[in-house]
Amino acid sequence: MTPEADFLHALPDAGIPVRDKESVFGTGQRICEALASGKSTDEAAALGVSEQQWSQDQARKAVSIAAQTMCRDGGN
């Protein structure tokens, strides 16, 4: 699978809803960009809260999943 597919498939397993794959993929990309630019986990998680209506806990998990799956160099 691609890193993006890994991200999308890992979310439901972590209890994070995927309502629209393209939208969630875009949020994942923006999370990676935020991490790469030095933003904190909470700042990156805010994207999931605002864009996907995830809870703060879900958004933090999504940041961790994105860093492990689709962000180059783990988001660094």
PyMOL Python script that loads the backbone (N, CA, C, O; Angstrom):
from pymol import cmd

cmd.read_pdbstr("""\
ATOM      1  N   MET A   1       0.834  -1.189   0.000  1.00  0.00           N
ATOM      2  CA  MET A   1       0.000   0.000   0.000  1.00  0.00           C
ATOM      3  C   MET A   1       0.878   1.251   0.000  1.00  0.00           C
ATOM      4  O   MET A   1       2.054   1.205   0.360  1.00  0.00           O
ATOM      5  N   THR A   2       0.292   2.340  -0.402  1.00  0.00           N
ATOM      6  CA  THR A   2       0.978   3.622  -0.363  1.00  0.00           C
ATOM      7  C   THR A   2       0.925   4.190   1.060  1.00  0.00           C
ATOM      8  O   THR A   2       0.088   3.766   1.857  1.00  0.00           O
ATOM      9  N   PRO A   3       1.794   5.129   1.384  1.00  0.00           N
ATOM     10  CA  PRO A   3       1.706   5.765   2.711  1.00  0.00           C
ATOM     11  C   PRO A   3       0.332   6.392   2.961  1.00  0.00           C
ATOM     12  O   PRO A   3      -0.189   6.335   4.074  1.00  0.00           O
ATOM     13  N   GLU A   4      -0.239   6.978   1.933  1.00  0.00           N
ATOM     14  CA  GLU A   4      -1.556   7.601   2.067  1.00  0.00           C
ATOM     15  C   GLU A   4      -2.624   6.559   2.375  1.00  0.00           C
ATOM     16  O   GLU A   4      -3.485   6.781   3.226  1.00  0.00           O
ATOM     17  N   ALA A   5      -2.568   5.423   1.685  1.00  0.00           N
ATOM     18  CA  ALA A   5      -3.534   4.345   1.939  1.00  0.00           C
ATOM     19  C   ALA A   5      -3.336   3.782   3.339  1.00  0.00           C
ATOM     20  O   ALA A   5      -4.309   3.471   4.026  1.00  0.00           O
ATOM     21  N   ASP A   6      -2.093   3.651   3.763  1.00  0.00           N
ATOM     22  CA  ASP A   6      -1.824   3.188   5.131  1.00  0.00           C
ATOM     23  C   ASP A   6      -2.470   4.120   6.145  1.00  0.00           C
ATOM     24  O   ASP A   6      -3.076   3.662   7.114  1.00  0.00           O
ATOM     25  N   PHE A   7      -2.345   5.425   5.928  1.00  0.00           N
ATOM     26  CA  PHE A   7      -2.947   6.423   6.816  1.00  0.00           C
ATOM     27  C   PHE A   7      -4.458   6.250   6.861  1.00  0.00           C
ATOM     28  O   PHE A   7      -5.043   6.164   7.940  1.00  0.00           O
ATOM     29  N   LEU A   8      -5.089   6.197   5.696  1.00  0.00           N
ATOM     30  CA  LEU A   8      -6.542   6.091   5.632  1.00  0.00           C
ATOM     31  C   LEU A   8      -7.054   4.792   6.245  1.00  0.00           C
ATOM     32  O   LEU A   8      -8.117   4.781   6.864  1.00  0.00           O
ATOM     33  N   HIS A   9      -6.321   3.710   6.083  1.00  0.00           N
ATOM     34  CA  HIS A   9      -6.752   2.425   6.628  1.00  0.00           C
ATOM     35  C   HIS A   9      -6.529   2.332   8.136  1.00  0.00           C
ATOM     36  O   HIS A   9      -7.265   1.628   8.828  1.00  0.00           O
ATOM     37  N   ALA A  10      -5.524   3.035   8.647  1.00  0.00           N
ATOM     38  CA  ALA A  10      -5.217   2.970  10.077  1.00  0.00           C
ATOM     39  C   ALA A  10      -6.188   3.776  10.932  1.00  0.00           C
ATOM     40  O   ALA A  10      -6.383   3.461  12.105  1.00  0.00           O
ATOM     41  N   LEU A  11      -6.792   4.798  10.367  1.00  0.00           N
ATOM     42  CA  LEU A  11      -7.668   5.670  11.159  1.00  0.00           C
ATOM     43  C   LEU A  11      -8.844   4.931  11.794  1.00  0.00           C
ATOM     44  O   LEU A  11      -9.029   5.028  13.007  1.00  0.00           O
ATOM     45  N   PRO A  12      -9.650   4.191  11.016  1.00  0.00           N
ATOM     46  CA  PRO A  12     -10.789   3.502  11.646  1.00  0.00           C
ATOM     47  C   PRO A  12     -10.371   2.510  12.725  1.00  0.00           C
ATOM     48  O   PRO A  12     -11.085   2.328  13.711  1.00  0.00           O
ATOM     49  N   ASP A  13      -9.218   1.869  12.544  1.00  0.00           N
ATOM     50  CA  ASP A  13      -8.719   0.934  13.554  1.00  0.00           C
ATOM     51  C   ASP A  13      -8.417   1.642  14.871  1.00  0.00           C
ATOM     52  O   ASP A  13      -8.442   1.027  15.937  1.00  0.00           O
ATOM     53  N   ALA A  14      -8.133   2.933  14.787  1.00  0.00           N
ATOM     54  CA  ALA A  14      -7.843   3.742  15.975  1.00  0.00           C
ATOM     55  C   ALA A  14      -9.087   4.459  16.498  1.00  0.00           C
ATOM     56  O   ALA A  14      -9.000   5.271  17.419  1.00  0.00           O
ATOM     57  N   GLY A  15     -10.243   4.155  15.906  1.00  0.00           N
ATOM     58  CA  GLY A  15     -11.488   4.778  16.349  1.00  0.00           C
ATOM     59  C   GLY A  15     -11.717   6.168  15.790  1.00  0.00           C
ATOM     60  O   GLY A  15     -12.470   6.957  16.361  1.00  0.00           O
ATOM     61  N   ILE A  16     -11.070   6.468  14.672  1.00  0.00           N
ATOM     62  CA  ILE A  16     -11.183   7.791  14.057  1.00  0.00           C
ATOM     63  C   ILE A  16     -12.044   7.655  12.801  1.00  0.00           C
ATOM     64  O   ILE A  16     -11.693   6.904  11.892  1.00  0.00           O
ATOM     65  N   PRO A  17     -13.163   8.374  12.743  1.00  0.00           N
ATOM     66  CA  PRO A  17     -14.053   8.227  11.589  1.00  0.00           C
ATOM     67  C   PRO A  17     -13.471   8.831  10.311  1.00  0.00           C
ATOM     68  O   PRO A  17     -12.827   9.879  10.332  1.00  0.00           O
ATOM     69  N   VAL A  18     -13.716   8.138   9.204  1.00  0.00           N
ATOM     70  CA  VAL A  18     -13.344   8.626   7.878  1.00  0.00           C
ATOM     71  C   VAL A  18     -14.644   8.810   7.114  1.00  0.00           C
ATOM     72  O   VAL A  18     -15.231   7.842   6.632  1.00  0.00           O
ATOM     73  N   ARG A  19     -15.093  10.054   7.005  1.00  0.00           N
ATOM     74  CA  ARG A  19     -16.354  10.346   6.324  1.00  0.00           C
ATOM     75  C   ARG A  19     -16.142  10.502   4.813  1.00  0.00           C
ATOM     76  O   ARG A  19     -16.955  10.057   4.004  1.00  0.00           O
ATOM     77  N   ASP A  20     -15.041  11.136   4.468  1.00  0.00           N
ATOM     78  CA  ASP A  20     -14.724  11.387   3.061  1.00  0.00           C
ATOM     79  C   ASP A  20     -13.225  11.190   2.882  1.00  0.00           C
ATOM     80  O   ASP A  20     -12.428  11.952   3.430  1.00  0.00           O
ATOM     81  N   LYS A  21     -12.837  10.174   2.121  1.00  0.00           N
ATOM     82  CA  LYS A  21     -11.426   9.818   1.998  1.00  0.00           C
ATOM     83  C   LYS A  21     -10.567  10.952   1.460  1.00  0.00           C
ATOM     84  O   LYS A  21      -9.473  11.191   1.971  1.00  0.00           O
ATOM     85  N   GLU A  22     -11.043  11.655   0.437  1.00  0.00           N
ATOM     86  CA  GLU A  22     -10.244  12.740  -0.141  1.00  0.00           C
ATOM     87  C   GLU A  22     -10.029  13.865   0.866  1.00  0.00           C
ATOM     88  O   GLU A  22      -8.933  14.416   0.971  1.00  0.00           O
ATOM     89  N   SER A  23     -11.077  14.197   1.600  1.00  0.00           N
ATOM     90  CA  SER A  23     -10.976  15.250   2.601  1.00  0.00           C
ATOM     91  C   SER A  23     -10.008  14.849   3.712  1.00  0.00           C
ATOM     92  O   SER A  23      -9.180  15.652   4.141  1.00  0.00           O
ATOM     93  N   VAL A  24     -10.116  13.606   4.175  1.00  0.00           N
ATOM     94  CA  VAL A  24      -9.241  13.123   5.236  1.00  0.00           C
ATOM     95  C   VAL A  24      -7.794  13.059   4.744  1.00  0.00           C
ATOM     96  O   VAL A  24      -6.868  13.389   5.484  1.00  0.00           O
ATOM     97  N   PHE A  25      -7.606  12.639   3.506  1.00  0.00           N
ATOM     98  CA  PHE A  25      -6.269  12.614   2.922  1.00  0.00           C
ATOM     99  C   PHE A  25      -5.670  14.027   2.927  1.00  0.00           C
ATOM    100  O   PHE A  25      -4.506  14.207   3.286  1.00  0.00           O
ATOM    101  N   GLY A  26      -6.458  15.018   2.530  1.00  0.00           N
ATOM    102  CA  GLY A  26      -5.984  16.405   2.539  1.00  0.00           C
ATOM    103  C   GLY A  26      -5.622  16.872   3.933  1.00  0.00           C
ATOM    104  O   GLY A  26      -4.622  17.565   4.121  1.00  0.00           O
ATOM    105  N   THR A  27      -6.429  16.497   4.909  1.00  0.00           N
ATOM    106  CA  THR A  27      -6.111  16.848   6.291  1.00  0.00           C
ATOM    107  C   THR A  27      -4.799  16.194   6.703  1.00  0.00           C
ATOM    108  O   THR A  27      -3.970  16.821   7.363  1.00  0.00           O
ATOM    109  N   GLY A  28      -4.610  14.946   6.317  1.00  0.00           N
ATOM    110  CA  GLY A  28      -3.353  14.258   6.616  1.00  0.00           C
ATOM    111  C   GLY A  28      -2.158  14.976   6.017  1.00  0.00           C
ATOM    112  O   GLY A  28      -1.119  15.114   6.663  1.00  0.00           O
ATOM    113  N   GLN A  29      -2.304  15.432   4.785  1.00  0.00           N
ATOM    114  CA  GLN A  29      -1.218  16.178   4.142  1.00  0.00           C
ATOM    115  C   GLN A  29      -0.913  17.460   4.910  1.00  0.00           C
ATOM    116  O   GLN A  29       0.250  17.801   5.127  1.00  0.00           O
ATOM    117  N   ARG A  30      -1.968  18.169   5.321  1.00  0.00           N
ATOM    118  CA  ARG A  30      -1.761  19.419   6.055  1.00  0.00           C
ATOM    119  C   ARG A  30      -1.148  19.147   7.437  1.00  0.00           C
ATOM    120  O   ARG A  30      -0.357  19.949   7.932  1.00  0.00           O
ATOM    121  N   ILE A  31      -1.513  18.019   8.056  1.00  0.00           N
ATOM    122  CA  ILE A  31      -0.886  17.635   9.322  1.00  0.00           C
ATOM    123  C   ILE A  31       0.615  17.443   9.101  1.00  0.00           C
ATOM    124  O   ILE A  31       1.426  17.933   9.887  1.00  0.00           O
ATOM    125  N   CYS A  32       0.980  16.738   8.044  1.00  0.00           N
ATOM    126  CA  CYS A  32       2.397  16.530   7.739  1.00  0.00           C
ATOM    127  C   CYS A  32       3.113  17.853   7.506  1.00  0.00           C
ATOM    128  O   CYS A  32       4.225  18.053   7.993  1.00  0.00           O
ATOM    129  N   GLU A  33       2.486  18.746   6.770  1.00  0.00           N
ATOM    130  CA  GLU A  33       3.081  20.060   6.514  1.00  0.00           C
ATOM    131  C   GLU A  33       3.268  20.829   7.817  1.00  0.00           C
ATOM    132  O   GLU A  33       4.292  21.481   8.022  1.00  0.00           O
ATOM    133  N   ALA A  34       2.267  20.748   8.697  1.00  0.00           N
ATOM    134  CA  ALA A  34       2.368  21.448   9.981  1.00  0.00           C
ATOM    135  C   ALA A  34       3.522  20.893  10.805  1.00  0.00           C
ATOM    136  O   ALA A  34       4.302  21.655  11.376  1.00  0.00           O
ATOM    137  N   LEU A  35       3.634  19.572  10.869  1.00  0.00           N
ATOM    138  CA  LEU A  35       4.726  18.957  11.625  1.00  0.00           C
ATOM    139  C   LEU A  35       6.080  19.316  11.021  1.00  0.00           C
ATOM    140  O   LEU A  35       7.030  19.616  11.744  1.00  0.00           O
ATOM    141  N   ALA A  36       6.161  19.284   9.700  1.00  0.00           N
ATOM    142  CA  ALA A  36       7.420  19.586   9.022  1.00  0.00           C
ATOM    143  C   ALA A  36       7.848  21.035   9.250  1.00  0.00           C
ATOM    144  O   ALA A  36       9.040  21.343   9.241  1.00  0.00           O
ATOM    145  N   SER A  37       6.875  21.922   9.453  1.00  0.00           N
ATOM    146  CA  SER A  37       7.210  23.333   9.672  1.00  0.00           C
ATOM    147  C   SER A  37       7.451  23.648  11.150  1.00  0.00           C
ATOM    148  O   SER A  37       7.631  24.807  11.525  1.00  0.00           O
ATOM    149  N   GLY A  38       7.452  22.605  11.984  1.00  0.00           N
ATOM    150  CA  GLY A  38       7.785  22.807  13.382  1.00  0.00           C
ATOM    151  C   GLY A  38       6.611  23.015  14.314  1.00  0.00           C
ATOM    152  O   GLY A  38       6.803  23.333  15.488  1.00  0.00           O
ATOM    153  N   LYS A  39       5.405  22.843  13.816  1.00  0.00           N
ATOM    154  CA  LYS A  39       4.221  22.984  14.676  1.00  0.00           C
ATOM    155  C   LYS A  39       4.180  21.839  15.682  1.00  0.00           C
ATOM    156  O   LYS A  39       4.709  20.756  15.432  1.00  0.00           O
ATOM    157  N   SER A  40       3.553  22.091  16.804  1.00  0.00           N
ATOM    158  CA  SER A  40       3.417  21.061  17.836  1.00  0.00           C
ATOM    159  C   SER A  40       2.344  20.056  17.440  1.00  0.00           C
ATOM    160  O   SER A  40       1.573  20.282  16.508  1.00  0.00           O
ATOM    161  N   THR A  41       2.309  18.947  18.161  1.00  0.00           N
ATOM    162  CA  THR A  41       1.265  17.940  17.929  1.00  0.00           C
ATOM    163  C   THR A  41      -0.115  18.559  18.092  1.00  0.00           C
ATOM    164  O   THR A  41      -1.009  18.314  17.283  1.00  0.00           O
ATOM    165  N   ASP A  42      -0.289  19.361  19.139  1.00  0.00           N
ATOM    166  CA  ASP A  42      -1.603  19.980  19.368  1.00  0.00           C
ATOM    167  C   ASP A  42      -1.976  20.950  18.254  1.00  0.00           C
ATOM    168  O   ASP A  42      -3.140  21.025  17.860  1.00  0.00           O
ATOM    169  N   GLU A  43      -0.995  21.692  17.746  1.00  0.00           N
ATOM    170  CA  GLU A  43      -1.281  22.608  16.636  1.00  0.00           C
ATOM    171  C   GLU A  43      -1.665  21.828  15.387  1.00  0.00           C
ATOM    172  O   GLU A  43      -2.584  22.222  14.669  1.00  0.00           O
ATOM    173  N   ALA A  44      -0.969  20.725  15.121  1.00  0.00           N
ATOM    174  CA  ALA A  44      -1.313  19.891  13.973  1.00  0.00           C
ATOM    175  C   ALA A  44      -2.668  19.231  14.191  1.00  0.00           C
ATOM    176  O   ALA A  44      -3.449  19.096  13.248  1.00  0.00           O
ATOM    177  N   ALA A  45      -2.956  18.818  15.419  1.00  0.00           N
ATOM    178  CA  ALA A  45      -4.233  18.175  15.734  1.00  0.00           C
ATOM    179  C   ALA A  45      -5.405  19.131  15.525  1.00  0.00           C
ATOM    180  O   ALA A  45      -6.509  18.696  15.196  1.00  0.00           O
ATOM    181  N   ALA A  46      -5.174  20.414  15.711  1.00  0.00           N
ATOM    182  CA  ALA A  46      -6.239  21.397  15.515  1.00  0.00           C
ATOM    183  C   ALA A  46      -6.812  21.324  14.100  1.00  0.00           C
ATOM    184  O   ALA A  46      -7.983  21.639  13.888  1.00  0.00           O
ATOM    185  N   LEU A  47      -5.994  20.911  13.133  1.00  0.00           N
ATOM    186  CA  LEU A  47      -6.484  20.753  11.763  1.00  0.00           C
ATOM    187  C   LEU A  47      -7.552  19.667  11.695  1.00  0.00           C
ATOM    188  O   LEU A  47      -8.573  19.837  11.028  1.00  0.00           O
ATOM    189  N   GLY A  48      -7.318  18.557  12.382  1.00  0.00           N
ATOM    190  CA  GLY A  48      -8.304  17.479  12.395  1.00  0.00           C
ATOM    191  C   GLY A  48      -9.577  17.868  13.111  1.00  0.00           C
ATOM    192  O   GLY A  48     -10.671  17.465  12.714  1.00  0.00           O
ATOM    193  N   VAL A  49      -9.435  18.659  14.176  1.00  0.00           N
ATOM    194  CA  VAL A  49     -10.613  19.119  14.917  1.00  0.00           C
ATOM    195  C   VAL A  49     -11.452  20.035  14.034  1.00  0.00           C
ATOM    196  O   VAL A  49     -12.670  19.879  13.952  1.00  0.00           O
ATOM    197  N   SER A  50     -10.801  20.986  13.375  1.00  0.00           N
ATOM    198  CA  SER A  50     -11.555  21.970  12.582  1.00  0.00           C
ATOM    199  C   SER A  50     -12.022  21.406  11.247  1.00  0.00           C
ATOM    200  O   SER A  50     -13.128  21.717  10.805  1.00  0.00           O
ATOM    201  N   GLU A  51     -11.200  20.581  10.594  1.00  0.00           N
ATOM    202  CA  GLU A  51     -11.549  20.108   9.251  1.00  0.00           C
ATOM    203  C   GLU A  51     -12.407  18.840   9.257  1.00  0.00           C
ATOM    204  O   GLU A  51     -13.231  18.649   8.363  1.00  0.00           O
ATOM    205  N   GLN A  52     -12.224  17.985  10.246  1.00  0.00           N
ATOM    206  CA  GLN A  52     -12.908  16.690  10.248  1.00  0.00           C
ATOM    207  C   GLN A  52     -13.891  16.519  11.404  1.00  0.00           C
ATOM    208  O   GLN A  52     -14.565  15.493  11.498  1.00  0.00           O
ATOM    209  N   GLN A  53     -13.975  17.501  12.268  1.00  0.00           N
ATOM    210  CA  GLN A  53     -14.799  17.428  13.472  1.00  0.00           C
ATOM    211  C   GLN A  53     -14.434  16.237  14.350  1.00  0.00           C
ATOM    212  O   GLN A  53     -15.290  15.648  15.010  1.00  0.00           O
ATOM    213  N   TRP A  54     -13.121  15.887  14.346  1.00  0.00           N
ATOM    214  CA  TRP A  54     -12.643  14.861  15.255  1.00  0.00           C
ATOM    215  C   TRP A  54     -12.539  15.464  16.642  1.00  0.00           C
ATOM    216  O   TRP A  54     -12.368  16.674  16.792  1.00  0.00           O
ATOM    217  N   SER A  55     -12.642  14.612  17.658  1.00  0.00           N
ATOM    218  CA  SER A  55     -12.377  15.073  19.018  1.00  0.00           C
ATOM    219  C   SER A  55     -10.877  15.373  19.126  1.00  0.00           C
ATOM    220  O   SER A  55     -10.093  14.976  18.264  1.00  0.00           O
ATOM    221  N   GLN A  56     -10.496  16.066  20.174  1.00  0.00           N
ATOM    222  CA  GLN A  56      -9.073  16.366  20.365  1.00  0.00           C
ATOM    223  C   GLN A  56      -8.272  15.071  20.461  1.00  0.00           C
ATOM    224  O   GLN A  56      -7.181  14.974  19.900  1.00  0.00           O
ATOM    225  N   ASP A  57      -8.807  14.077  21.169  1.00  0.00           N
ATOM    226  CA  ASP A  57      -8.113  12.801  21.304  1.00  0.00           C
ATOM    227  C   ASP A  57      -7.975  12.103  19.954  1.00  0.00           C
ATOM    228  O   ASP A  57      -6.907  11.586  19.627  1.00  0.00           O
ATOM    229  N   GLN A  58      -9.048  12.089  19.174  1.00  0.00           N
ATOM    230  CA  GLN A  58      -8.985  11.482  17.837  1.00  0.00           C
ATOM    231  C   GLN A  58      -7.967  12.209  16.965  1.00  0.00           C
ATOM    232  O   GLN A  58      -7.195  11.577  16.245  1.00  0.00           O
ATOM    233  N   ALA A  59      -7.970  13.525  17.032  1.00  0.00           N
ATOM    234  CA  ALA A  59      -7.054  14.317  16.207  1.00  0.00           C
ATOM    235  C   ALA A  59      -5.603  14.062  16.596  1.00  0.00           C
ATOM    236  O   ALA A  59      -4.736  13.978  15.726  1.00  0.00           O
ATOM    237  N   ARG A  60      -5.329  13.938  17.894  1.00  0.00           N
ATOM    238  CA  ARG A  60      -3.958  13.633  18.332  1.00  0.00           C
ATOM    239  C   ARG A  60      -3.525  12.262  17.813  1.00  0.00           C
ATOM    240  O   ARG A  60      -2.391  12.089  17.366  1.00  0.00           O
ATOM    241  N   LYS A  61      -4.440  11.291  17.878  1.00  0.00           N
ATOM    242  CA  LYS A  61      -4.129   9.962  17.343  1.00  0.00           C
ATOM    243  C   LYS A  61      -3.855  10.044  15.846  1.00  0.00           C
ATOM    244  O   LYS A  61      -2.938   9.395  15.343  1.00  0.00           O
ATOM    245  N   ALA A  62      -4.652  10.846  15.132  1.00  0.00           N
ATOM    246  CA  ALA A  62      -4.467  10.997  13.681  1.00  0.00           C
ATOM    247  C   ALA A  62      -3.108  11.617  13.371  1.00  0.00           C
ATOM    248  O   ALA A  62      -2.471  11.240  12.387  1.00  0.00           O
ATOM    249  N   VAL A  63      -2.659  12.553  14.187  1.00  0.00           N
ATOM    250  CA  VAL A  63      -1.337  13.151  13.993  1.00  0.00           C
ATOM    251  C   VAL A  63      -0.263  12.074  14.146  1.00  0.00           C
ATOM    252  O   VAL A  63       0.670  12.001  13.346  1.00  0.00           O
ATOM    253  N   SER A  64      -0.397  11.251  15.163  1.00  0.00           N
ATOM    254  CA  SER A  64       0.565  10.171  15.371  1.00  0.00           C
ATOM    255  C   SER A  64       0.563   9.198  14.198  1.00  0.00           C
ATOM    256  O   SER A  64       1.621   8.774  13.733  1.00  0.00           O
ATOM    257  N   ILE A  65      -0.622   8.847  13.724  1.00  0.00           N
ATOM    258  CA  ILE A  65      -0.738   7.927  12.590  1.00  0.00           C
ATOM    259  C   ILE A  65      -0.144   8.555  11.333  1.00  0.00           C
ATOM    260  O   ILE A  65       0.573   7.892  10.584  1.00  0.00           O
ATOM    261  N   ALA A  66      -0.441   9.820  11.106  1.00  0.00           N
ATOM    262  CA  ALA A  66       0.116  10.504   9.920  1.00  0.00           C
ATOM    263  C   ALA A  66       1.642  10.524   9.990  1.00  0.00           C
ATOM    264  O   ALA A  66       2.317  10.265   8.993  1.00  0.00           O
ATOM    265  N   ALA A  67       2.182  10.829  11.167  1.00  0.00           N
ATOM    266  CA  ALA A  67       3.639  10.888  11.323  1.00  0.00           C
ATOM    267  C   ALA A  67       4.283   9.533  11.047  1.00  0.00           C
ATOM    268  O   ALA A  67       5.397   9.462  10.528  1.00  0.00           O
ATOM    269  N   GLN A  68       3.577   8.458  11.398  1.00  0.00           N
ATOM    270  CA  GLN A  68       4.116   7.111  11.208  1.00  0.00           C
ATOM    271  C   GLN A  68       3.912   6.570   9.800  1.00  0.00           C
ATOM    272  O   GLN A  68       4.644   5.683   9.361  1.00  0.00           O
ATOM    273  N   THR A  69       2.921   7.101   9.090  1.00  0.00           N
ATOM    274  CA  THR A  69       2.576   6.492   7.798  1.00  0.00           C
ATOM    275  C   THR A  69       2.881   7.379   6.603  1.00  0.00           C
ATOM    276  O   THR A  69       3.545   6.939   5.664  1.00  0.00           O
ATOM    277  N   MET A  70       2.410   8.615   6.620  1.00  0.00           N
ATOM    278  CA  MET A  70       2.496   9.401   5.381  1.00  0.00           C
ATOM    279  C   MET A  70       3.406  10.605   5.417  1.00  0.00           C
ATOM    280  O   MET A  70       3.688  11.191   4.371  1.00  0.00           O
ATOM    281  N   CYS A  71       3.874  10.992   6.586  1.00  0.00           N
ATOM    282  CA  CYS A  71       4.784  12.135   6.650  1.00  0.00           C
ATOM    283  C   CYS A  71       6.207  11.660   6.397  1.00  0.00           C
ATOM    284  O   CYS A  71       6.665  10.689   6.999  1.00  0.00           O
ATOM    285  N   ARG A  72       6.882  12.332   5.527  1.00  0.00           N
ATOM    286  CA  ARG A  72       8.298  11.999   5.268  1.00  0.00           C
ATOM    287  C   ARG A  72       9.099  12.204   6.536  1.00  0.00           C
ATOM    288  O   ARG A  72       8.930  13.202   7.236  1.00  0.00           O
ATOM    289  N   ASP A  73       9.961  11.265   6.825  1.00  0.00           N
ATOM    290  CA  ASP A  73      10.839  11.332   7.990  1.00  0.00           C
ATOM    291  C   ASP A  73      10.048  11.516   9.276  1.00  0.00           C
ATOM    292  O   ASP A  73      10.503  12.208  10.188  1.00  0.00           O
ATOM    293  N   GLY A  74       8.856  10.898   9.363  1.00  0.00           N
ATOM    294  CA  GLY A  74       8.074  10.975  10.590  1.00  0.00           C
ATOM    295  C   GLY A  74       7.605  12.366  10.927  1.00  0.00           C
ATOM    296  O   GLY A  74       7.377  12.679  12.095  1.00  0.00           O
ATOM    297  N   GLY A  75       7.456  13.222   9.906  1.00  0.00           N
ATOM    298  CA  GLY A  75       6.965  14.573  10.150  1.00  0.00           C
ATOM    299  C   GLY A  75       8.054  15.573  10.460  1.00  0.00           C
ATOM    300  O   GLY A  75       7.770  16.738  10.739  1.00  0.00           O
ATOM    301  N   ASN A  76       9.295  15.133  10.413  1.00  0.00           N
ATOM    302  CA  ASN A  76      10.390  16.049  10.725  1.00  0.00           C
ATOM    303  C   ASN A  76      11.021  16.591   9.472  1.00  0.00           C
ATOM    304  O   ASN A  76      11.962  17.381   9.547  1.00  0.00           O
TER     305      ASN A  76
END
""", "prot")
cmd.dss("prot")
cmd.show_as("cartoon", "prot")
cmd.util.cbc("prot")
cmd.orient("prot")
